[in-house]
Amino acid sequence: MATSAAPGQGKIDVTPSVLYQVSSKVAGQQDPLDRGIKAFLDELARYPDGGGNGFVEDGLRVTLG
């Protein structure tokens, strides 16, 4: 990554070792992110009216006009 190519030449200055490091870090984050989003969606499913179809939302509409 020492030098950058002139604009329009389409060259990428990345070594295989850097690509490997980045891909390893991304792969290491996939499982925690997957578990986190699944937990979030499971919790969200417990509140089907959380999107604005509930009695609290009706009261807020009356209050705010």
ABEGO torsion letter per residue (X at the ends): XABBBBBGAGBBBBBAAAAAAAAAAAAAAAAAAAAAAAAAAAAAAABAAAAGBBAAAAAAAAAAX
